[in-house]
Every structure is written in structure tokens, then in C-alpha cells.
Amino acid sequence: MYKLVKENLQKSGEVMIKTSDGDKFELHLHNTRFDDENEVVIIDAATQTYWISGKEIVYMWIHKVKD
């Protein structure tokens, strides 16, 4: 799931994820980094930084583009 999230974020610029403990995060290119060696997603939010194991991501989604 880690690689899929990374690829889709680079493609669409925004991806939402849900972790195994039910937390939801919205990722954006400007505030998300990826630690490929450890498969960790790093989100630099306004007041907090999150380190999320790629193994804990249960699913992802993107906003559908309207035609």
C-alpha cells in the first residue's frame, strides 16, 4: 500500500488514507514526504508532524474529478 499511496499522491497531488486504528489523513504534495527505506509516510501538518507506517495504511481514496 505504501508504494500505491506514494504513486497516487505524485499523480493526483492529493490522497486520503485510513490507518488500521481508524485515523484518517489527507496527504498533499507540499507537506508529505516518504521514507522509502523504512516505508514511512511523514506528514508535516500545521502544528504536528505524523509518521505513519506504510504497513498500517488499510486503504486510500482520492476525490473524483468532475467532468
N, C-alpha and C positions, 0 to 999 in steps of 0.2 A: 504494500500500500504506500510506503514511503516514496518510492520512485514514481508511482502514479500521481500522487499529490504534487510532487515537485514538477513533473512534466506538465500537468494541467495548470498549475499556477503560472508557469512560464508562458504557456499558451494563451490563457484567458486573462491573466492579471489578477484574478480573484477566485478563491476557492474556500468553501466552508468544509470543516471537518468535525466529526464527533469522535470522542475518545471512548475507551472501554468503560470508564467510570461515568459516562454520560455528559461530560463537559463538551460544549460546542465552541468553536473558534472560527473566526473569519480571517483568512490569510490574504494579504496583499503583497505585491512585489516590493513595495517601498519599505516594508517593515518585517519581512520574513527572510531568514537565512536558513541554509541547510548544512548540517554537519554530515557529509557523506560517509565519513569513516565510521561514525557511530550511529548513523541513520536517526538523527535527531533533528526535529524542526524547531527553530528558535524564532519566537515572535517577540519583537520589541514593541510592546504596547505603550500607550501614553505614560502610564505610571508604573507598569510592571513588565517584567520580561518572563516569558514562558519557555521552558524546554520540554518538548513533547517527544517521547519515543515513537518512532515510526511503527513500532510493534503494537502500540496502544491505539492507533487510529483504526476504528472499525468501519467507517465509511466516509465518503466525501460527496459533495454536490456543488454545482455551480448554478448561478442564475441563468435561466434560459433567455436567450436573446430573442426579442420580439421582431418579427418580420415587418 
